Amino acid sequence: MTFLGTPGVGNLRGDAPFPQAARTALADSQLRRNIGHATHTIRTKRLNAIRECDDWEQLRAAGSALKQQVMANLPELLEQLERNVIARGGMVHWARDADEANRIVTELIRATGADEVVKVKSMATQEIGLNEYLEAQGIAAFETDLAELIVQLGHDKPSHILVPAIHRNRAEIREIFTREMPEAGELTDDPRVLAMAARAHLRRKFLTAKVAISGANFGIAETGTLAVVESEGNGRMCLTLPQTLITVMGIEKVIPAFTDLEVFMQLLPRSSTAERMNPYTSMWTGVHPGDGPQEFHLVLLDNGRTRVLADEVGRAALHCIRCSACLNVCPVYERTGGHAYGSVYPGPIGAILSPQLTGTSGHDDPNASLPFASSLCGACFEACPVRIDIPSILVHLRAEQVDQDRAGLPGGQDLAMKAAGWAMARAGRFALAEKALGAGRLIAGRDHRISTLPWPASKWTASRDIPEPPAETFRQWWRRTHGGSDR
């Protein structure tokens, strides 16, 4: 079972690479306050939730082992899932890439005669740009998750995997609702008031929609069961009321057996919403006459996943269960927000998953900068509930990007490394280089850091500062304290 279709991942930044987009985000003080406050709150709650779990590390190891088992047996598990979905009255469609998935979903909707759909929050449908595709085909898609609704009504893009509107505060949300939902009347910025306004706005859609579209957190090969976890109950309305249900699921979301859910249902709530258990867990198996949707379609999405699977180091990115824990601990994400990454998947996991799914066409490709968009502090690995070694994959992808760049003319980094190698090859050269670098003290700021340098060194200082050179080098100190030559 080999797809290897041309992937498509929704781009949120146009052609701007991460460093340029990050500078814009850093200049937005309100954005930084919103995200900093939200991620700090989530981090604190999550730590309290996992401290209650004495076997947390054992659960992480079990989740990682299950995901490795899935990757090792993916073709067989997907075929088993397909058989069991069909045996229980569902239909299965295979999509090589975003274009094929969008066409399949559109044809299924048109076959019902509907021109609008309600949607459960889904990263897979965001990944393929389904809403935009449907709009171009004259089909309206209504997001029913509160945060997704805020983003949609604000004509915005999500900035977080779990909390898409994390970059908005209550006052901003009130302004969006007042503008886009005039029937709601006078609104305050009280969270309950805003939530009730959204509830009233969506109620008619729930009761009249003929078609619903969902993603899936898990697809159980053993039984053909699909599972969606959520916090608001809107997903359950979408999964039970419409006549037709279409689920778009990335092929890596399959798990072997129903009992495997026990592990993930402990890992996911604590890592995502910092709860002991998920408020709403909806599971459905095929079609049941007189109960729920009477037509069920499962679209299995590749979109670059089989290519990622072929990378022995990078394939661990497919273990991701979309909990967003890595985003909430990442110092880079906290300062720049999700839009700077320019992809549906932001933060550390997005820095490795997005370029893997889409591939990069060279140094000028915006996705080429993403593996360099996260620190290697290791906080993301410590937070990941399935132990994805994100720092190691970042290093792996950086090396691949450097090798790809070297296929052409030498870049500034290559020239700088060659110059450094030449200087370090002889003690005398290195001593002269140290003396020359000492001139950097003349251009350092009051904070003893060098923030701006002329080209080509400006490519470094555009993203990071350089510490002021010391007043005395080690060689000079050695000669002063021990006498004799400093060579």
Solvent accessible surface area in square Angstrom, and as a share of the most:
residue,aa,sasa,rsa
1,M,89,0.40
2,T,99,0.58
3,F,33,0.14
4,L,100,0.50
5,G,16,0.15
6,T,108,0.63
7,P,22,0.14
8,G,26,0.25
9,V,24,0.14
10,G,22,0.21
11,N,74,0.38
12,L,37,0.19
13,R,31,0.11
14,G,46,0.45
15,D,127,0.66
16,A,22,0.17
17,P,50,0.32
18,F,18,0.07
19,P,52,0.33
20,Q,95,0.42
21,A,17,0.13
22,A,8,0.07
23,R,117,0.43
24,T,100,0.58
25,A,11,0.08
26,L,72,0.36
27,A,87,0.68
28,D,64,0.33
29,S,65,0.42
30,Q,62,0.28
31,L,28,0.14
32,R,99,0.36
33,R,143,0.52
34,N,15,0.08
35,I,1,0.00
36,G,15,0.15
37,H,136,0.61
38,A,24,0.18
39,T,0,0.00
40,H,107,0.48
41,T,59,0.34
42,I,27,0.14
43,R,59,0.22
44,T,64,0.37
45,K,104,0.44
46,R,12,0.04
47,L,75,0.37
48,N,77,0.39
49,A,7,0.05
50,I,26,0.13
51,R,163,0.60
52,E,89,0.40
53,C,16,0.10
54,D,143,0.74
55,D,63,0.33
56,W,16,0.06
57,E,94,0.42
58,Q,118,0.53
59,L,14,0.07
60,R,5,0.02
61,A,52,0.40
62,A,35,0.27
63,G,0,0.00
64,S,11,0.07
65,A,58,0.45
66,L,25,0.13
67,K,0,0.00
68,Q,102,0.45
69,Q,83,0.37
70,V,0,0.00
71,M,13,0.06
72,A,81,0.63
73,N,61,0.31
74,L,5,0.02
75,P,50,0.32
76,E,105,0.47
77,L,17,0.08
78,L,3,0.01
79,E,72,0.32
80,Q,55,0.25
81,L,0,0.00
82,E,41,0.19
83,R,144,0.52
84,N,26,0.14
85,V,0,0.00
86,I,94,0.48
87,A,80,0.62
88,R,96,0.35
89,G,48,0.46
90,G,4,0.04
91,M,103,0.46
92,V,22,0.13
93,H,37,0.16
94,W,61,0.21
95,A,0,0.00
96,R,129,0.47
97,D,26,0.13
98,A,9,0.07
99,D,87,0.45
100,E,36,0.16
101,A,0,0.00
102,N,6,0.03
103,R,117,0.43
104,I,25,0.13
105,V,0,0.00
106,T,4,0.02
107,E,111,0.50
108,L,23,0.11
109,I,0,0.00
110,R,130,0.47
111,A,88,0.68
112,T,41,0.24
113,G,64,0.62
114,A,15,0.12
115,D,96,0.50
116,E,46,0.21
117,V,0,0.00
118,V,1,0.01
119,K,2,0.01
120,V,4,0.02
121,K,48,0.20
122,S,6,0.04
123,M,19,0.08
124,A,13,0.10
125,T,1,0.01
126,Q,30,0.13
127,E,0,0.00
128,I,10,0.05
129,G,18,0.17
130,L,0,0.00
131,N,37,0.19
132,E,93,0.42
133,Y,59,0.22
134,L,0,0.00
135,E,131,0.59
136,A,82,0.64
137,Q,66,0.29
138,G,58,0.56
139,I,8,0.04
140,A,44,0.34
141,A,12,0.10
142,F,49,0.21
143,E,7,0.03
144,T,2,0.01
145,D,20,0.10
146,L,53,0.26
147,A,15,0.12
148,E,6,0.03
149,L,4,0.02
150,I,10,0.05
151,V,8,0.05
152,Q,60,0.27
153,L,25,0.12
154,G,12,0.12
155,H,150,0.67
156,D,35,0.18
157,K,77,0.33
158,P,24,0.15
159,S,2,0.01
160,H,3,0.01
161,I,3,0.02
162,L,48,0.24
163,V,46,0.27
164,P,1,0.00
165,A,7,0.05
166,I,8,0.04
167,H,13,0.06
168,R,70,0.25
169,N,47,0.24
170,R,129,0.47
171,A,50,0.39
172,E,43,0.19
173,I,23,0.12
174,R,75,0.27
175,E,102,0.46
176,I,7,0.04
177,F,0,0.00
178,T,64,0.37
179,R,136,0.50
180,E,51,0.23
181,M,1,0.01
182,P,101,0.64
183,E,122,0.55
184,A,36,0.28
185,G,44,0.42
186,E,155,0.69
187,L,10,0.05
188,T,75,0.43
189,D,57,0.30
190,D,63,0.32
191,P,72,0.45
192,R,168,0.61
193,V,54,0.31
194,L,8,0.04
195,A,39,0.30
196,M,76,0.34
197,A,12,0.09
198,A,3,0.03
199,R,139,0.51
200,A,65,0.50
201,H,48,0.22
202,L,9,0.04
203,R,117,0.43
204,R,140,0.51
205,K,17,0.07
206,F,19,0.08
207,L,126,0.63
208,T,75,0.44
209,A,11,0.09
210,K,120,0.51
211,V,0,0.00
212,A,0,0.00
213,I,0,0.00
214,S,0,0.00
215,G,7,0.06
216,A,12,0.09
217,N,32,0.17
218,F,1,0.00
219,G,0,0.00
220,I,0,0.00
221,A,0,0.00
222,E,83,0.37
223,T,35,0.20
224,G,0,0.00
225,T,7,0.04
226,L,0,0.00
227,A,0,0.00
228,V,8,0.05
229,V,25,0.14
230,E,23,0.10
231,S,55,0.36
232,E,80,0.36
233,G,12,0.11
234,N,15,0.08
235,G,0,0.00
236,R,98,0.36
237,M,74,0.33
238,C,0,0.00
239,L,9,0.04
240,T,67,0.39
241,L,88,0.44
242,P,2,0.02
243,Q,105,0.47
244,T,4,0.02
245,L,3,0.01
246,I,0,0.00
247,T,0,0.00
248,V,0,0.00
249,M,1,0.00
250,G,3,0.03
251,I,2,0.01
252,E,1,0.01
253,K,20,0.08
254,V,0,0.00
255,I,0,0.00
256,P,20,0.13
257,A,25,0.19
258,F,88,0.37
259,T,104,0.61
260,D,20,0.10
261,L,9,0.05
262,E,116,0.52
263,V,24,0.14
264,F,0,0.00
265,M,41,0.18
266,Q,56,0.25
267,L,0,0.00
268,L,8,0.04
269,P,2,0.01
270,R,27,0.10
271,S,0,0.00
272,S,8,0.05
273,T,34,0.20
274,A,14,0.11
275,E,57,0.26
276,R,162,0.59
277,M,145,0.65
278,N,16,0.08
279,P,65,0.41
280,Y,75,0.28
281,T,41,0.24
282,S,10,0.07
283,M,89,0.40
284,W,34,0.12
285,T,30,0.18
286,G,8,0.07
287,V,33,0.19
288,H,99,0.44
289,P,125,0.79
290,G,83,0.80
291,D,100,0.52
292,G,31,0.30
293,P,17,0.11
294,Q,64,0.29
295,E,68,0.30
296,F,3,0.01
297,H,4,0.02
298,L,0,0.00
299,V,0,0.00
300,L,0,0.00
301,L,0,0.00
302,D,0,0.00
303,N,0,0.00
304,G,1,0.01
305,R,5,0.02
306,T,21,0.12
307,R,94,0.34
308,V,4,0.02
309,L,32,0.16
310,A,82,0.63
311,D,33,0.17
312,E,143,0.64
313,V,69,0.39
314,G,0,0.00
315,R,83,0.30
316,A,24,0.18
317,A,0,0.00
318,L,3,0.02
319,H,12,0.05
320,C,11,0.06
321,I,8,0.04
322,R,23,0.08
323,C,9,0.05
324,S,3,0.02
325,A,0,0.00
326,C,10,0.06
327,L,0,0.00
328,N,2,0.01
329,V,35,0.20
330,C,6,0.03
331,P,49,0.31
332,V,35,0.20
333,Y,0,0.00
334,E,41,0.18
335,R,117,0.43
336,T,7,0.04
337,G,1,0.01
338,G,1,0.01
339,H,60,0.27
340,A,2,0.02
341,Y,0,0.00
342,G,2,0.02
343,S,4,0.03
344,V,14,0.08
345,Y,1,0.01
346,P,3,0.02
347,G,0,0.00
348,P,1,0.01
349,I,4,0.02
350,G,0,0.00
351,A,0,0.00
352,I,0,0.00
353,L,3,0.01
354,S,1,0.00
355,P,11,0.07
356,Q,18,0.08
357,L,1,0.00
358,T,35,0.20
359,G,24,0.23
360,T,35,0.20
361,S,102,0.66
362,G,16,0.16
363,H,137,0.61
364,D,135,0.70
365,D,30,0.16
366,P,21,0.13
367,N,20,0.10
368,A,4,0.03
369,S,20,0.13
370,L,0,0.00
371,P,4,0.03
372,F,96,0.40
373,A,4,0.03
374,S,6,0.04
375,S,41,0.26
376,L,81,0.40
377,C,84,0.50
378,G,18,0.18
379,A,33,0.25
380,C,6,0.04
381,F,47,0.20
382,E,114,0.51
383,A,4,0.03
384,C,9,0.05
385,P,1,0.01
386,V,1,0.00
387,R,96,0.35
388,I,3,0.02
389,D,58,0.30
390,I,2,0.01
391,P,20,0.13
392,S,52,0.34
393,I,3,0.01
394,L,0,0.00
395,V,77,0.44
396,H,44,0.20
397,L,15,0.07
398,R,49,0.18
399,A,53,0.41
400,E,84,0.38
401,Q,11,0.05
402,V,33,0.19
403,D,90,0.47
404,Q,71,0.32
405,D,47,0.24
406,R,135,0.49
407,A,93,0.72
408,G,53,0.51
409,L,162,0.81
410,P,76,0.48
411,G,36,0.35
412,G,47,0.45
413,Q,109,0.48
414,D,22,0.12
415,L,105,0.52
416,A,52,0.41
417,M,119,0.53
418,K,133,0.56
419,A,63,0.49
420,A,35,0.27
421,G,42,0.40
422,W,158,0.55
423,A,17,0.13
424,M,130,0.58
425,A,58,0.45
426,R,146,0.53
427,A,45,0.35
428,G,19,0.18
429,R,78,0.28
430,F,63,0.26
431,A,11,0.09
432,L,123,0.61
433,A,31,0.24
434,E,33,0.15
435,K,125,0.53
436,A,70,0.54
437,L,123,0.61
438,G,28,0.27
439,A,59,0.46
440,G,12,0.11
441,R,99,0.36
442,L,156,0.78
443,I,100,0.51
444,A,22,0.17
445,G,37,0.36
446,R,243,0.89
447,D,90,0.47
448,H,118,0.53
449,R,98,0.36
450,I,8,0.04
451,S,55,0.35
452,T,112,0.65
453,L,40,0.20
454,P,107,0.67
455,W,185,0.65
456,P,78,0.49
457,A,42,0.32
458,S,35,0.23
459,K,145,0.61
460,W,128,0.45
461,T,13,0.08
462,A,55,0.42
463,S,66,0.43
464,R,115,0.42
465,D,56,0.29
466,I,51,0.26
467,P,85,0.54
468,E,40,0.18
469,P,24,0.15
470,P,89,0.56
471,A,83,0.65
472,E,64,0.29
473,T,25,0.15
474,F,139,0.58
475,R,45,0.16
476,Q,59,0.26
477,W,96,0.34
478,W,105,0.37
479,R,110,0.40
480,R,158,0.58
481,T,63,0.37
482,H,105,0.47
483,G,40,0.38
484,G,61,0.59
485,S,79,0.51
486,D,25,0.13
487,R,193,0.71
